[in-house]
Amino acid sequence: MSTQSETVTVRLAPETKARLEELAVETRRTKSFLAGEAIASYVERELAIVEGIKRGIADVEAGRVIPHEEAMRRLRATIERVASQRAQPD
């Protein structure tokens, strides 16, 4: 994380604010630090999801798709293979 930072105002439900304060005390961190870490994690996770959606749309537009029936057949075969492997004694 960069040493530079900017201020953002965030509105929280009273319960969330109280829990954040509790976490700050328990972890000996500031509320600001914890909120910044949480927001950074959320943003990275959500951007990864958006990028995955964009890749999926590009695949559809390029015709790189598998029919639903084929995808389900492959999924069921994988589930059956894993289940049979688990059923075998070590």
C-alpha positions as a Markdown table, in Angstrom:
| # | Residue | x | y | z |
|---|---|---|---|---|
| 1 | Met | 0.0 | 0.0 | 0.0 |
| 2 | Ser | 1.2 | 3.5 | -0.8 |
| 3 | Thr | 2.4 | 5.8 | 2.0 |
| 4 | Gln | 0.3 | 8.6 | 0.4 |
| 5 | Ser | -3.4 | 8.6 | 1.2 |
| 6 | Glu | -6.5 | 10.6 | 0.6 |
| 7 | Thr | -9.5 | 11.2 | 2.8 |
| 8 | Val | -12.9 | 9.7 | 1.9 |
| 9 | Thr | -16.0 | 10.1 | 4.0 |
| 10 | Val | -18.1 | 7.0 | 4.4 |
| 11 | Arg | -21.5 | 6.6 | 6.0 |
| 12 | Leu | -21.9 | 3.5 | 8.2 |
| 13 | Ala | -24.8 | 2.0 | 10.0 |
| 14 | Pro | -24.4 | 2.5 | 13.7 |
| 15 | Glu | -23.9 | -1.3 | 14.2 |
| 16 | Thr | -21.2 | -1.5 | 11.6 |
| 17 | Lys | -19.4 | 1.5 | 13.2 |
| 18 | Ala | -19.6 | -0.1 | 16.6 |
| 19 | Arg | -18.2 | -3.4 | 15.3 |
| 20 | Leu | -15.4 | -1.5 | 13.5 |
| 21 | Glu | -14.5 | 0.3 | 16.7 |
| 22 | Glu | -14.5 | -3.1 | 18.5 |
| 23 | Leu | -12.2 | -4.6 | 15.9 |
| 24 | Ala | -9.9 | -1.6 | 16.0 |
| 25 | Val | -9.5 | -2.0 | 19.8 |
| 26 | Glu | -9.0 | -5.8 | 19.6 |
| 27 | Thr | -6.4 | -5.5 | 16.8 |
| 28 | Arg | -4.8 | -2.3 | 18.0 |
| 29 | Arg | -5.3 | -0.7 | 14.7 |
| 30 | Thr | -7.1 | 2.5 | 13.8 |
| 31 | Lys | -10.6 | 2.5 | 12.4 |
| 32 | Ser | -9.2 | 4.4 | 9.4 |
| 33 | Phe | -6.5 | 1.7 | 8.8 |
| 34 | Leu | -9.1 | -1.1 | 9.0 |
| 35 | Ala | -11.6 | 0.7 | 6.7 |
| 36 | Gly | -8.9 | 1.4 | 4.2 |
| 37 | Glu | -7.8 | -2.2 | 4.1 |
| 38 | Ala | -11.4 | -3.4 | 3.8 |
| 39 | Ile | -12.1 | -1.0 | 0.9 |
| 40 | Ala | -8.9 | -1.9 | -0.9 |
| 41 | Ser | -9.7 | -5.6 | -0.6 |
| 42 | Tyr | -13.3 | -5.0 | -1.8 |
| 43 | Val | -12.2 | -2.9 | -4.8 |
| 44 | Glu | -9.6 | -5.5 | -5.9 |
| 45 | Arg | -12.1 | -8.4 | -5.6 |
| 46 | Glu | -14.9 | -6.5 | -7.5 |
| 47 | Leu | -12.5 | -5.3 | -10.2 |
| 48 | Ala | -11.4 | -9.0 | -10.7 |
| 49 | Ile | -15.1 | -9.9 | -11.1 |
| 50 | Val | -15.7 | -7.1 | -13.6 |
| 51 | Glu | -12.6 | -8.2 | -15.6 |
| 52 | Gly | -13.8 | -11.8 | -15.6 |
| 53 | Ile | -17.2 | -10.7 | -17.0 |
| 54 | Lys | -15.5 | -8.7 | -19.7 |
| 55 | Arg | -13.4 | -11.7 | -20.7 |
| 56 | Gly | -16.6 | -13.8 | -20.8 |
| 57 | Ile | -18.3 | -11.3 | -23.0 |
| 58 | Ala | -15.3 | -11.2 | -25.3 |
| 59 | Asp | -15.4 | -15.0 | -25.5 |
| 60 | Val | -19.1 | -15.0 | -26.4 |
| 61 | Glu | -18.6 | -12.3 | -29.0 |
| 62 | Ala | -15.7 | -14.3 | -30.5 |
| 63 | Gly | -17.7 | -17.5 | -30.5 |
| 64 | Arg | -15.6 | -19.2 | -27.9 |
| 65 | Val | -18.5 | -20.9 | -26.1 |
| 66 | Ile | -19.6 | -24.4 | -25.1 |
| 67 | Pro | -23.3 | -25.4 | -25.3 |
| 68 | His | -25.0 | -25.7 | -21.9 |
| 69 | Glu | -25.6 | -29.4 | -22.3 |
| 70 | Glu | -21.9 | -30.0 | -23.0 |
| 71 | Ala | -20.8 | -27.9 | -20.0 |
| 72 | Met | -23.2 | -29.8 | -17.7 |
| 73 | Arg | -22.0 | -33.2 | -19.1 |
| 74 | Arg | -18.4 | -32.2 | -18.3 |
| 75 | Leu | -19.3 | -30.9 | -14.8 |
| 76 | Arg | -21.2 | -34.1 | -13.9 |
| 77 | Ala | -18.3 | -36.2 | -15.2 |
| 78 | Thr | -15.9 | -34.3 | -13.0 |
| 79 | Ile | -18.2 | -34.6 | -9.9 |
| 80 | Glu | -18.5 | -38.3 | -10.5 |
| 81 | Arg | -14.8 | -38.8 | -10.9 |
| 82 | Val | -14.0 | -36.9 | -7.7 |
| 83 | Ala | -16.7 | -38.7 | -5.8 |
| 84 | Ser | -15.3 | -42.1 | -6.9 |
| 85 | Gln | -11.8 | -41.1 | -6.0 |
| 86 | Arg | -13.0 | -40.1 | -2.5 |
| 87 | Ala | -14.8 | -43.4 | -2.1 |
| 88 | Gln | -11.6 | -45.4 | -2.7 |
| 89 | Pro | -9.6 | -46.3 | 0.4 |
| 90 | Asp | -6.1 | -44.9 | 0.6 |
